[in-house]
């Protein structure tokens, strides 16, 4: 039985990645409303979203990356 090859670049529509992204973007929006862009930090977004700071650095790298994704 041959294994079916996975499509390169295939994105799963749900799962942990989708939940993490949704939580981070919601936290980013909340922090923007509460503190404005000048007060927005990755640390505050991580705390509000319940996601580890390393995840934010790995996926978005900067505050600007979060805002652009939002």
HELIX and SHEET records of a PDB file:
HELIX    1   1 UNK A   16  UNK A   35  1                                  20    
HELIX    2   2 UNK A   37  UNK A   39  5                                   3    
HELIX    3   3 UNK A   42  UNK A   49  1                                   8    
HELIX    4   4 UNK A   53  UNK A   59  1                                   7    
HELIX    5   5 UNK A   63  UNK A   69  1                                   7    
END                                                                             
